[in-house]
Amino acid sequence: MNSPDVIVIGGGTGGYSTALRAAALGLDVVLVERDKVGGTCLHRGCIPSKAMLHAAELVDGIAEARERWGVKATLDAVDWPALVATRDDIVSRNHRGVEAHLAHAGVRVVRGSARLTGPRSVRVAGVDGEPGVDDLSARRGLVLATGSRPRTLPGLAPDGRRVVTSDDALFAPGLPASVLVLGGGAIGVEYASFHRSLGADVTLVEAADRIVPLEDADVSRHLTRGLKKRGIDVRAGARLLDAEVLDDGIRARVRTARGETLTVEAERLLVAVGRAPVTDGLDVAAAGLTTDERGFVVPADWDRLETAVPGVHVVGDLLPPPSLGLAHASFAEGLLVAETLAGVPSAPVDYAAVPRVTYSSPQTAAVGLSEAEARARGHEVEVDSMPLTAVAKGMVHGQGGMVKVVAEAGGGRVLGVHLVGPHVSEMIAESQLIVGWDAEPSDVARHVHPHPTLSEAVGEVFLTLAGRGLHQQ
């Protein structure tokens, strides 16, 4: 019982996917988790936030119906407890589903905090009355999947009420009338969008010269335009100077891109300045491991996600770039590591072909290289873009947005696809295949996109790049 084939530490997306796949391949698996299986994504991140963003989309739809379509609809109020209850029910059902999958697969789940005692050995201190395990030893491999936590700022300790992180923003009491969001990455933008939909005055501050700075510059430009159109005060190239917690909110001073000092008063300050890997209490040194200066555990072999200690693998948010810190990337990493431990051939994770999505309004979705990245890597590129309002369905939605494709010059491979607009999170899968399979514009152009749809704009751009432009010359 104490010598399984595989020990997985951490039950988030990377950990439980490793456990499920390893068990399906006939390995005996123990999964150690000190909280609830499902991790940050299920309980504090992806799932509850997208549930809330869907509710926000419904609120936006009422306003659009009234103001744009002549449907005389009004919003009486947002029943916050009812909204929260629906969100929590969705999370709970998903949690029970993960637990059932693990039980059906025969994965033994141990509740407790793990501490490494050797390259493949673990001691588990039980939590919430659970007994724990003094000595676990893995015959084939140990997988570290302990995840990450929100980064905080010096002097701004989160209190769950006035100063909150992305992990607890959705669980803070009630709806604030105003919010200052620090951080213009995907998480910060999503929370800014959510609060604005539900009526809050929102200021979004990003230190880089543009929001979602890891995405293509045109994505940032179109997203900024869409957020400002909704009334969000977007301040890129700005830095927080200081903040004071008051009885009824916060007061912050922000240095703007022009060098001016802006005072912002809001009911809530939401800190979304990134996430840090979690290894505290794990004692990685006992297994012969080290972390880099940022706290990541760096693989010695990225094709197997194996560390310098044979048989010790890493998945999820413990990995540094090029891993993406995204749940769906963690699923792929878990599959790779499980198959590696089972001796089954498995292709390395192609991070360039992993989609990236921001679920704001408007949404963004991208896969592959930005135009700047492609040029920096020495590619001669050909670029084409098209506004979504150039197709009929884009006019129907009326939210703007665009499609942009970056390809090698002369009809070569598609290097990147970048989308902004309504529902583009559901459109990016096609482009994932295009980039992942090294397709050329002519390969895509021979396939017919349905009319009228938003995806029609994707087809139009590829027709143009293939020299067959229809509505776009």
C-alpha positions as CSV (number, residue, x, y, z in Angstrom):
1,M,0.0,0.0,0.0
2,N,2.9,2.4,0.7
3,S,4.9,1.6,-2.4
4,P,2.8,2.5,-5.4
5,D,4.2,2.9,-8.9
6,V,3.5,6.6,-9.0
7,I,3.1,9.3,-6.3
8,V,1.5,12.6,-7.5
9,I,1.7,15.5,-5.1
10,G,-1.0,18.0,-5.9
11,G,-4.6,17.4,-7.1
12,G,-5.1,20.3,-9.5
13,T,-5.5,19.9,-13.2
14,G,-1.9,18.8,-13.8
15,G,-1.9,16.4,-10.9
16,Y,-5.2,14.7,-11.3
17,S,-4.8,14.3,-15.1
18,T,-1.4,12.6,-14.4
19,A,-3.1,10.3,-11.9
20,L,-6.0,9.4,-14.1
21,R,-3.9,8.7,-17.2
22,A,-1.3,6.7,-15.2
23,A,-4.1,4.6,-13.6
24,A,-5.7,4.0,-17.0
25,L,-2.4,2.6,-18.2
26,G,-2.3,0.1,-15.4
27,L,-0.1,1.8,-12.9
28,D,-0.8,1.9,-9.1
29,V,-1.2,5.6,-8.2
30,V,-1.4,7.6,-5.0
31,L,-2.5,11.2,-5.2
32,V,-1.6,13.5,-2.3
33,E,-3.7,16.7,-1.9
34,R,-4.0,18.9,1.2
35,D,-7.2,20.7,0.1
36,K,-9.7,19.6,-2.5
37,V,-8.9,17.8,-5.7
38,G,-9.4,20.1,-8.7
39,G,-7.1,22.7,-7.4
40,T,-7.2,26.4,-8.1
41,C,-8.8,26.1,-11.5
42,L,-11.8,24.3,-10.3
43,H,-12.3,25.9,-6.9
44,R,-11.0,29.5,-7.1
45,G,-10.1,30.2,-10.8
46,C,-11.2,28.9,-14.2
47,I,-14.6,27.4,-13.4
48,P,-16.1,29.8,-10.8
49,S,-14.8,32.9,-12.7
50,K,-16.2,31.7,-16.0
51,A,-19.5,31.0,-14.3
52,M,-19.6,34.6,-13.1
53,L,-18.5,35.9,-16.5
54,H,-21.4,34.1,-18.1
55,A,-23.8,35.8,-15.6
56,A,-22.1,39.1,-16.5
57,E,-22.7,38.3,-20.2
58,L,-26.4,37.9,-19.5
59,V,-26.5,41.3,-17.8
60,D,-24.8,42.8,-20.8
61,G,-27.3,41.1,-23.1
62,I,-30.2,42.9,-21.3
63,A,-28.6,46.3,-21.9
64,E,-27.9,45.4,-25.6
65,A,-31.5,44.2,-26.1
66,R,-32.8,47.5,-24.7
67,E,-30.4,49.9,-26.3
68,R,-29.7,48.3,-29.6
69,W,-32.6,46.0,-30.6
70,G,-35.6,47.8,-29.2
71,V,-36.4,45.0,-26.8
72,K,-37.8,46.9,-23.8
73,A,-36.0,44.9,-21.1
74,T,-34.9,46.2,-17.8
75,L,-32.7,44.8,-15.0
76,D,-34.4,45.0,-11.7
77,A,-31.4,43.9,-9.6
78,V,-28.6,41.3,-9.3
79,D,-29.5,38.7,-6.6
80,W,-25.9,38.2,-5.4
81,P,-26.7,35.2,-3.1
82,A,-28.6,33.4,-6.0
83,L,-25.8,34.1,-8.4
84,V,-23.2,32.7,-5.9
85,A,-25.4,29.7,-5.3
86,T,-25.5,28.8,-9.0
87,R,-21.7,29.3,-9.3
88,D,-21.1,27.1,-6.2
89,D,-23.4,24.4,-7.5
90,I,-21.4,24.3,-10.8
91,V,-18.1,24.0,-8.9
92,S,-19.5,21.4,-6.5
93,R,-20.8,19.2,-9.4
94,N,-17.4,19.4,-11.1
95,H,-15.7,18.6,-7.9
96,R,-17.8,15.5,-7.3
97,G,-17.1,14.5,-10.9
98,V,-13.4,14.6,-10.5
99,E,-13.6,12.6,-7.2
100,A,-15.7,10.0,-9.0
101,H,-13.3,9.8,-11.9
102,L,-10.4,9.2,-9.5
103,A,-12.3,6.6,-7.5
104,H,-13.4,4.8,-10.6
105,A,-9.8,4.8,-11.9
106,G,-8.6,3.2,-8.7
107,V,-6.4,6.2,-7.7
108,R,-5.8,6.3,-4.0
109,V,-6.3,9.9,-2.7
110,V,-4.4,10.8,0.5
111,R,-5.5,14.0,2.2
112,G,-2.6,15.8,3.7
113,S,0.5,18.0,3.3
114,A,3.4,16.2,1.6
115,R,7.0,16.6,2.5
116,L,9.7,14.9,0.4
117,T,12.1,12.7,2.3
118,G,14.1,11.4,-0.7
119,P,14.1,11.3,-4.5
120,R,10.9,9.2,-4.6
121,S,9.8,9.1,-1.0
122,V,7.2,11.2,0.8
123,R,5.8,11.8,4.3
124,V,2.2,13.0,4.5
125,A,0.9,14.9,7.5
126,G,-2.8,14.5,7.7
127,V,-5.2,17.4,7.7
128,D,-8.8,17.8,9.0
129,G,-8.5,14.7,11.1
130,E,-7.1,12.5,8.3
131,P,-4.4,10.1,9.5
132,G,-1.7,10.9,6.9
133,V,1.0,8.5,5.9
134,D,4.5,8.2,7.5
135,D,6.4,6.7,4.6
136,L,5.3,6.5,0.9
137,S,7.8,5.4,-1.7
138,A,7.2,5.4,-5.5
139,R,8.6,2.5,-7.6
140,R,8.5,4.3,-10.9
141,G,8.2,8.0,-10.4
142,L,7.3,11.0,-8.3
143,V,5.3,13.9,-9.9
144,L,5.3,17.4,-8.4
145,A,2.1,19.3,-9.2
146,T,1.7,21.7,-6.2
147,G,0.5,24.6,-8.3
148,S,0.7,28.3,-7.6
149,R,-0.7,31.2,-5.6
150,P,-1.4,34.8,-6.4
151,R,1.5,37.2,-6.1
152,T,1.0,40.1,-3.7
153,L,2.5,43.5,-3.3
154,P,4.6,44.7,-0.4
155,G,2.6,46.7,2.1
156,L,-0.7,45.5,0.6
157,A,-1.7,42.5,2.6
158,P,-5.0,41.0,1.2
159,D,-7.8,41.1,3.7
160,G,-10.5,39.4,1.6
161,R,-12.7,42.5,1.7
162,R,-11.0,45.8,0.7
163,V,-7.8,44.3,-0.8
164,V,-8.3,41.0,-2.6
165,T,-6.4,38.7,-4.9
166,S,-7.7,36.9,-7.9
167,D,-8.1,33.7,-5.7
168,D,-10.6,35.4,-3.4
169,A,-12.1,38.2,-5.5
170,L,-15.2,36.1,-6.3
171,F,-15.7,35.2,-2.7
172,A,-15.5,38.7,-1.3
173,P,-18.7,40.0,0.2
174,G,-21.2,41.5,-2.2
175,L,-20.7,43.6,-5.3
176,P,-18.5,46.7,-5.0
177,A,-19.7,50.0,-6.6
178,S,-16.1,50.6,-7.7
179,V,-12.9,48.6,-8.1
180,L,-9.3,49.3,-8.9
181,V,-7.7,46.3,-10.7
182,L,-3.9,46.1,-10.6
183,G,-2.6,44.0,-13.5
184,G,-3.7,44.0,-17.1
185,G,-3.0,40.3,-17.9
186,A,-5.7,37.9,-18.7
187,I,-6.9,37.5,-15.1
188,G,-7.0,41.3,-14.4
189,V,-8.8,42.0,-17.6
190,E,-11.4,39.3,-16.9
191,Y,-12.1,40.7,-13.5
192,A,-12.3,44.2,-14.8
193,S,-14.8,43.1,-17.4
194,F,-16.9,41.2,-14.9
195,H,-17.2,44.0,-12.4
196,R,-18.0,46.5,-15.1
197,S,-20.8,44.3,-16.5
198,L,-22.3,44.3,-13.0
199,G,-22.3,48.0,-12.7
200,A,-19.0,48.9,-11.0
201,D,-16.8,51.8,-11.9
202,V,-13.5,50.1,-13.0
203,T,-10.0,51.4,-13.3
204,L,-7.5,48.9,-14.8
205,V,-3.8,49.6,-14.2
206,E,-1.0,47.8,-16.1
207,A,2.7,48.5,-15.7
208,A,3.6,47.4,-19.3
209,D,2.9,49.7,-22.2
210,R,-0.2,47.8,-23.1
211,I,-2.7,45.3,-21.6
212,V,-2.4,41.6,-22.2
213,P,1.3,42.4,-23.0
214,L,2.1,38.8,-23.9
215,E,-0.3,38.8,-26.8
216,D,0.0,40.4,-30.3
217,A,0.0,44.2,-30.2
218,D,-3.1,44.3,-32.4
219,V,-4.9,42.1,-29.9
220,S,-4.0,44.6,-27.1
221,R,-5.2,47.5,-29.2
222,H,-8.5,46.0,-30.1
223,L,-9.1,44.8,-26.6
224,T,-8.3,48.2,-25.1
225,R,-10.7,49.8,-27.5
226,G,-13.5,47.4,-26.5
227,L,-12.9,47.8,-22.8
228,K,-12.8,51.6,-23.0
229,K,-16.0,51.6,-25.1
230,R,-17.6,49.8,-22.1
231,G,-16.5,52.5,-19.8
232,I,-13.5,50.9,-18.2
233,D,-10.7,53.4,-17.5
234,V,-7.7,51.5,-18.9
235,R,-4.3,52.8,-17.8
236,A,-1.4,51.1,-19.5
237,G,2.2,52.1,-18.8
238,A,1.1,53.1,-15.3
239,R,2.4,52.1,-11.9
240,L,0.9,52.0,-8.4
241,L,2.8,54.5,-6.1
242,D,1.0,53.7,-2.9
243,A,-2.4,52.7,-1.5
244,E,-4.2,53.3,1.7
245,V,-6.9,51.1,3.2
246,L,-9.9,53.2,4.4
247,D,-12.9,52.2,6.4
248,D,-15.1,52.2,3.3
249,G,-12.5,51.4,0.6
250,I,-9.1,52.2,-0.6
251,R,-7.3,55.3,-1.9
252,A,-4.4,54.8,-4.3
253,R,-2.0,57.0,-6.2
254,V,-1.0,55.9,-9.7
255,R,1.7,57.3,-11.9
256,T,0.3,57.4,-15.4
257,A,2.1,56.8,-18.7
258,R,2.4,60.6,-19.0
259,G,4.1,60.9,-15.7
260,E,1.1,62.5,-13.9
261,T,-0.1,61.3,-10.5
262,L,-3.7,60.0,-10.5
263,T,-5.6,59.5,-7.3
264,V,-8.1,56.6,-7.4
265,E,-10.7,55.9,-4.7
266,A,-12.5,52.6,-4.9
267,E,-14.4,50.3,-2.7
268,R,-12.1,47.4,-3.5
269,L,-8.5,46.9,-4.7
270,L,-8.0,43.7,-6.8
271,V,-4.4,42.6,-7.1
272,A,-3.8,40.5,-10.2
273,V,-0.1,40.9,-10.8
274,G,0.7,37.2,-11.6
275,R,1.1,33.9,-9.8
276,A,4.0,32.3,-7.9
277,P,4.8,28.6,-7.7
278,V,4.1,26.8,-4.4
279,T,6.8,24.7,-2.9
280,D,6.7,25.8,0.8
281,G,6.8,22.8,3.1
282,L,7.7,20.4,0.3
283,D,11.4,20.4,1.0
284,V,12.5,19.9,-2.6
285,A,16.2,19.7,-1.4
286,A,15.5,16.4,0.3
287,A,14.8,14.9,-3.1
288,G,18.0,16.5,-4.6
289,L,16.1,19.2,-6.3
290,T,16.5,23.0,-6.5
291,T,14.3,25.8,-7.6
292,D,15.3,28.8,-9.8
293,E,15.4,32.4,-8.6
294,R,11.6,32.6,-9.2
295,G,10.7,29.4,-7.4
296,F,10.1,27.2,-10.4
297,V,11.3,23.6,-10.6
298,V,13.1,23.5,-14.0
299,P,13.1,20.2,-16.0
300,A,16.4,18.8,-17.2
301,D,14.4,17.1,-20.0
302,W,11.5,19.1,-21.4
303,D,10.5,16.3,-23.7
304,R,9.7,14.2,-20.6
305,L,9.2,17.0,-18.1
306,E,11.8,15.1,-16.0
307,T,14.1,16.9,-13.5
308,A,17.8,16.2,-13.0
309,V,16.8,13.6,-10.5
310,P,15.7,10.5,-12.5
311,G,12.1,9.6,-12.0
312,V,11.0,13.0,-10.6
313,H,8.7,14.9,-13.0
314,V,7.0,18.3,-12.9
315,V,3.7,19.5,-14.3
316,G,1.5,22.6,-14.1
317,D,2.3,25.9,-12.5
318,L,5.6,24.7,-11.0
319,L,7.0,24.8,-14.5
320,P,8.7,28.0,-15.8
321,P,8.1,29.3,-19.3
322,P,7.7,28.0,-22.0
323,S,5.0,26.3,-20.0
324,L,2.0,28.6,-19.9
325,G,0.4,28.2,-16.5
326,L,-2.9,27.3,-18.1
327,A,-5.2,24.5,-17.1
328,H,-5.4,22.9,-20.5
329,A,-1.6,23.0,-20.8
330,S,-1.4,21.2,-17.5
331,F,-3.7,18.5,-18.8
332,A,-1.3,17.9,-21.7
333,E,1.6,17.8,-19.4
334,G,-0.1,15.3,-17.1
335,L,-0.8,13.0,-20.1
336,L,2.8,13.3,-21.2
337,V,4.3,12.4,-17.8
338,A,1.9,9.6,-17.1
339,E,2.6,8.0,-20.5
340,T,6.4,8.5,-20.0
341,L,6.2,6.7,-16.6
342,A,4.2,3.9,-18.2
343,G,6.7,3.5,-21.0
344,V,4.2,4.5,-23.6
345,P,5.5,6.7,-26.5
346,S,4.3,10.3,-26.0
347,A,5.0,13.5,-28.0
348,P,6.3,16.5,-26.1
349,V,4.0,19.3,-25.4
350,D,4.1,21.9,-28.2
351,Y,3.5,25.0,-26.2
352,A,3.4,27.2,-29.4
353,A,0.3,25.3,-30.4
354,V,-1.5,25.7,-27.0
355,P,-4.4,28.2,-27.3
356,R,-4.5,31.3,-25.0
357,V,-7.9,32.8,-24.1
358,T,-9.1,35.9,-22.2
359,Y,-12.7,35.5,-21.3
360,S,-13.5,39.2,-21.0
361,S,-16.0,41.2,-23.1
362,P,-14.7,41.3,-25.8
363,Q,-12.9,38.0,-25.6
364,T,-9.4,37.3,-27.0
365,A,-8.0,34.0,-28.3
366,A,-4.7,33.3,-29.8
367,V,-2.4,30.4,-30.8
368,G,1.2,30.5,-32.1
369,L,3.5,33.5,-32.5
370,S,2.6,37.1,-32.5
371,E,3.8,39.2,-35.5
372,A,6.6,40.7,-33.4
373,E,7.7,37.3,-32.1
374,A,7.8,35.8,-35.6
375,R,9.9,38.7,-36.9
376,A,12.2,38.5,-33.9
377,R,12.8,34.8,-34.6
378,G,14.0,35.6,-38.1
379,H,10.9,34.7,-40.1
380,E,9.9,36.7,-43.2
381,V,6.2,37.0,-42.6
382,E,3.1,37.9,-44.5
383,V,0.2,39.3,-42.3
384,D,-3.4,39.8,-43.0
385,S,-6.2,40.9,-40.8
386,M,-9.9,41.6,-41.0
387,P,-12.4,43.3,-38.7
388,L,-15.2,41.1,-37.5
389,T,-17.6,43.9,-38.5
390,A,-16.7,43.2,-42.1
391,V,-18.8,40.1,-42.0
392,A,-22.6,40.0,-41.5
393,K,-22.5,38.1,-38.2
394,G,-20.0,40.5,-36.8
395,M,-22.4,43.3,-37.6
396,V,-25.1,41.4,-35.8
397,H,-23.1,41.1,-32.6
398,G,-21.9,44.7,-33.0
399,Q,-18.9,44.3,-30.6
400,G,-16.1,44.9,-33.0
401,G,-13.0,42.7,-32.9
402,M,-10.8,41.2,-35.6
403,V,-9.0,38.2,-37.1
404,K,-5.2,38.4,-37.7
405,V,-3.1,35.7,-39.2
406,V,0.7,35.6,-39.3
407,A,2.3,33.3,-41.9
408,E,5.6,32.7,-43.5
409,A,6.1,34.8,-46.6
410,G,5.5,33.1,-50.0
411,G,2.7,30.9,-48.9
412,G,4.6,29.2,-46.1
413,R,3.4,27.9,-42.7
414,V,0.9,29.6,-40.5
415,L,2.8,30.9,-37.5
416,G,0.0,32.5,-35.4
417,V,-3.7,33.3,-35.4
418,H,-5.1,36.1,-33.2
419,L,-8.7,36.8,-32.5
420,V,-10.6,39.5,-30.6
421,G,-14.4,39.6,-30.4
422,P,-17.5,37.8,-29.1
423,H,-17.2,34.0,-28.6
424,V,-13.7,33.8,-30.0
425,S,-12.8,31.4,-27.2
426,E,-15.0,28.9,-29.1
427,M,-13.4,29.7,-32.5
428,I,-9.8,29.2,-31.6
429,A,-9.8,25.3,-31.8
430,E,-9.7,25.4,-35.6
431,S,-6.6,27.6,-35.5
432,Q,-5.0,25.3,-32.9
433,L,-5.1,22.6,-35.6
434,I,-3.8,24.9,-38.3
435,V,-0.8,26.0,-36.3
436,G,-0.2,22.6,-34.7
437,W,-0.2,20.8,-38.0
438,D,2.0,23.4,-39.8
439,A,-0.7,24.2,-42.3
440,E,-0.3,26.8,-45.0
441,P,-2.9,29.4,-46.0
442,S,-3.7,27.4,-49.1
443,D,-4.5,24.3,-47.0
444,V,-7.1,26.3,-45.1
445,A,-8.5,28.2,-48.0
446,R,-9.7,25.1,-49.8
447,H,-12.1,24.4,-46.9
448,V,-15.5,26.2,-46.8
449,H,-16.5,28.2,-43.7
450,P,-20.2,28.5,-42.9
451,H,-22.0,31.7,-43.7
452,P,-23.1,33.8,-41.9
453,T,-20.8,33.1,-38.9
454,L,-18.0,34.9,-37.1
455,S,-15.6,32.1,-38.2
456,E,-16.3,33.2,-41.8
457,A,-13.9,36.0,-41.1
458,V,-11.2,33.4,-40.3
459,G,-11.8,31.8,-43.7
460,E,-11.8,35.1,-45.5
461,V,-8.3,36.0,-44.1
462,F,-6.9,32.6,-45.2
463,L,-8.5,33.1,-48.7
464,T,-6.7,36.4,-49.0
465,L,-3.4,35.0,-47.9
466,A,-3.8,32.2,-50.4
467,G,-4.4,34.8,-53.2
468,R,-8.1,33.9,-53.5
469,G,-9.6,37.0,-51.7
470,L,-13.3,37.2,-52.0
471,H,-14.8,40.1,-50.0
472,Q,-11.3,41.2,-49.1
473,Q,-8.8,42.0,-51.9
